Amino acid sequence: MNIECHKDATVFEKLENEWNELLSRSLTNTPFQRAEFQCIWWKHLGRGELCLLTMRDENKKLIAIAPLFVDDGEILRWVGGEEIADYLDVIAPADQMDAAIRAMWGFLKSAASPKWSQAILSNIPEWTPTPNILKSLAVESGMKAEVTQIDVCPIVSLPDSFEAYLQQIDKKQRHEINRKLRRAEGGEDKVTWYIVDSSRDIDSETESFMTLMASAAEDKAKFLTPKVRDTFKDLFATMQHLGLLQLAFLEINGKKASAYAQFDYANRIWVYNSGFDVNSASTLSPGWVLLAKLIDQAIQNKRTVYDFMQGSEIYKYRFGGKDTGVFRVTLVRS
C-alpha cells in the first residue's frame, strides 16, 4: 500500500471523481465525506496544516482516504469539522478498513507526519471499526487512548407506505401527527410546502432558511457566525447543483413558517438542520407538518432510512427515531 500526505487544498478538486467513486463503495458513506463537502469546509473553516492521506494499491488504484489536519494547537482532527459534519471516518470499503486504519496509524507515527500531541477524532458512527482499532493501536504504542460516546443519531427505518410508517410509531404520536395534518389541510389558513428547485434562487432561499434557523433557538442563532453563514451558502449551492440537497419550506398564508435542510444521498435522507418562525401560528405546528410531508415523500421515493442525525430532541423519537451511537477517539502522546 502506497500512502501519501497531501498538504495542498487543491487535492479536493484533483481527486474529486476518484474520491467520490471510492466513497460510494465505502463502509462509512455519508454526504459529509464527499470531496465537495470537505473542500467547502476547509475553504471556510479549515485551519492549521492539512494532511490528507491517500492510499493506493500496487496498480495505483485509490483504495482509502484519511482526511486529516493538525490544528494550531497540535491537535489531529478530521477534515470536515465536527461543528457541521455529523459523521466522519476513514473512507474505505469494508474489506479495506482494517488495513487503511493501520496504514494511517503507521504514517502518523512516522517522521513524515506533521507534529501532533494529541488526536481528537469525533463524530465516528457506531457501524465502523475505527474507534476500537485506533484505541488498540495507540495502547500498543504506549499512548493514552479513550473512546467515548458523544451523541446519538436517531434513525427511522422506512417501510413501503406512509400508512405502514405511521403504524410502526407510538399510537399516541400517530394520532397526533394525523391530527396536525388534518388541521393544516382543512383549516382556514392556506398551508403549502415546497422543496427548492432550479426555478428558485438558492442563495435567497438559503438566507430565508438561516433566518428561520436563528429564530428557532438561541443556540442556533449563536452558531450562525459570519463564517458558518458563508459556509452554508457555499455548501447549499453546491449540494443543490449536485442534486443532493432538499431545502424545504412550509408556508402559512404565503409566509415561511418552517424549514428543513436535508440531504438525499445513498438511498437515505440525512436531516441536516431545521428552523421555524416563532411568531407563526403555533396551533398549526408547521414543523411537524413539514416533517411528516418530507417523510411521506421519502417513502414515495423508495428511500430506506430517515436519519435525524445528531441530537436527542424529543420530536425525533415521536416520529419513530431509534438511537444509534456517535463516538470520539481521543489519543494523547506521552
C-alpha positions, 0 to 999 in steps of 0.5 A: 500500500502506497500512502501519501500526505497531501498538504495542498487544498487543491487535492479536493478538486484533483481527486474529486471523481476518484474520491467520490467513486471510492466513497460510494463503495465505502463502509462509512458513506455519508454526504459529509465525506464527499470531496465537495463537502470537505473542500467547502469546509476547509475553504471556510473553516479549515485551519492549521496544516492539512494532511490528507492521506491517500492510499493506493494499491500496487496498480495505483488504484485509490483504495482509502482516504484519511482526511486529516489536519493538525490544528494550531494547537497540535491537535489531529482532527478530521477534515470536515469539522465536527461543528457541521459534519455529523459523521466522519471516518476513514473512507474505505470499503469494508474489506479495506478498513482494517488495513487503511486504519493501520496504514494511517496509524503507521504514517502518523507515527512516522517522521513524515507526519506533521507534529501532533500531541494529541488526536481528537477524532469525533463524530465516528458512527457506531457501524465502523471499526475505527474507534476500537482499532485506533484505541488498540493501536495507540495502547500498543504504542504506549499512548493514552487512548479513550473512546467515548460516546458523544451523541446519538443519531436517531434513525427511522427505518422506512417501510413501503407506505406512509400508512405502514410508517405511521403504524410502526410509531407510538399510537399516541404520536400517530394520532397526533401527527394525523391530527396536525395534518388534518388541521393544516389541510382543512383549516382556514389558513392556506398551508403549502410546502415546497422543496427548492428547485432550479426555478428558485434562487438558492442563495435567497432561499438559503438566507430565508432558511438561516433566518428561520434557523436563528429564530428557532433557538438561541443556540442556533442563532449563536452558531450562525457566525459570519463564517458558518453563514458563508459556509452554508451558502457555499455548501447549499449551492453546491449540494443543490447543483449536485442534486443532493440537497432538499431545502424545504419550506412550509408556508402559512398564508404565503409566509415561511413558517418552517424549514428543513435542510436535508440531504438525499444521498445513498438511498437515505435522507440525512436531516441536516438542520431545521428552523421555524418562525416563532411568531407563526401560528403555533396551533398549526405546528408547521414543523411537524407538518413539514416533517411528516410531508418530507417523510411521506415523500421519502417513502414515495421515493423508495428511500430506506432510512430517515436519519435525524442525525445528531441530537436527542430532541424529543420530536425525533423519537415521536416520529419513530427515531431509534438511537444509534451511537456517535463516538470520539477517539481521543489519543494523547502522546506521552 
